[in-house]
Amino acid sequence: MEDLLQDHPDFRPLKEIVKKGSITYKQIERYNPKKGAVDEKGYLIKPIAIYEVYGSQYHPERLSGYEVIKIRTMKGGMIGGNPIPPGEKYPSDEDIGVWGLSFHGEGCQERAQKYYNQLKKEIDEKSCIKP
C-alpha cells in the first residue's frame, strides 16, 4: 500500500530545502532504495537523506550541524476541509532519534557522512524486493 503512494498523481516528494521556524535544512545527498524494497520483517525500506542544518534564533545563516534522516511518508487526507495530498515529510523534532540523528560540534560533517554511508550499506545488504 505504502509503495503505491509514490505513484499517486499528486504525490509530493520531500523538498531539498525545508524550513522550520528559524532553522533551514538543506539536502546534500539522498538515497532511494529500489522500488518495492523491504527489510527482513517485510517493512518497506524508506529513503534516507543527509541535510545541512542552518540557523538559530540569532544566526539564521550559520551552519550549525547535520541531520541524517529516514524520510517519512504520509497518506494525505483532509485538514479543515482542505485536501492534503500524499507525500514525504521531514521527521518532527520529537522523531529525531528514531527517524534520524543530529550531529553537531567538531567533526560533525564527517560523523554524519559516516552514519549516512553506514545506513546506505545496511539498506543494500538487508533489502529484498517484494514479489
BELZI-V473197 format. One record per residue. N is the residue number from 1. PHI is phi in degrees with one decimal (none if undefined). PSI is psi in whole degrees, -180 to 180 (NA if undefined). Layout:
n-><N/N>
phi-><PHI/PHI>
psi-><PSI/PSI>
This chain:
n-><1/2/3/4/5/6/7/8/9/10/11/12/13/14/15/16/17/18/19/20/21/22/23/24/25/26/27/28/29/30/31/32/33/34/35/36/37/38/39/40/41/42/43/44/45/46/47/48/49/50/51/52/53/54/55/56/57/58/59/60/61/62/63/64/65/66/67/68/69/70/71/72/73/74/75/76/77/78/79/80/81/82/83/84/85/86/87/88/89/90/91/92/93/94/95/96/97/98/99/100/101/102/103/104/105/106/107/108/109/110/111/112/113/114/115/116/117/118/119/120/121/122/123/124/125/126/127/128/129/130/131>
phi-><none/-65.3/-71.1/-76.9/-59.0/-63.0/-86.3/-65.9/-62.0/-101.1/-58.1/-112.3/-70.7/-63.0/-71.3/-75.5/-122.0/-119.8/-115.7/-134.6/61.2/-89.8/-103.5/-120.3/-111.8/-119.0/-68.4/-112.8/-162.6/-138.6/-126.2/-105.3/-66.3/-59.6/-58.2/85.7/-68.4/-126.7/-86.6/-64.6/-94.5/92.0/-84.4/-62.2/-83.0/-84.8/-64.5/-124.1/-153.3/-118.1/-123.2/-79.2/-112.3/-115.4/107.3/-157.7/-57.0/-104.0/-136.1/-65.6/-95.1/-85.0/-66.9/-113.9/161.1/-138.5/-131.2/-107.9/-127.1/-96.9/-75.7/-81.4/-120.4/-121.5/-74.3/91.4/154.6/-123.7/-131.6/57.7/82.0/-103.7/-72.0/-113.7/-72.0/-65.7/178.3/-100.2/-145.3/-74.3/-59.6/-69.9/-56.7/-69.3/-85.2/-66.6/114.9/-106.7/-101.9/176.8/-133.7/-101.5/-128.9/-137.3/87.5/-60.3/75.0/-64.5/-65.1/-65.9/-66.5/-65.4/-63.9/-62.4/-64.5/-58.9/-63.2/-63.8/-63.2/-59.0/-63.1/-62.3/-60.3/-65.0/-75.8/-101.2/-90.5/-139.6/-98.7/-64.5/-71.1>
psi-><-49/-36/-15/-19/-39/-22/-7/136/-24/10/133/113/159/136/154/-24/122/132/133/104/-126/5/137/133/126/119/131/-18/146/143/122/122/164/145/130/3/133/160/-175/-19/-2/7/141/132/129/150/157/160/158/133/140/142/121/141/158/179/-37/-16/74/-20/-5/132/123/-8/-162/152/135/124/155/124/127/153/138/146/-25/-179/-147/136/119/33/-1/133/136/117/159/155/-172/155/153/139/146/166/-37/-25/-14/131/-34/-48/8/171/144/144/126/163/-172/133/14/-35/-45/-40/-40/-44/-40/-45/-44/-47/-37/-44/-42/-45/-44/-41/-47/-38/-35/-6/151/163/134/140/NA>
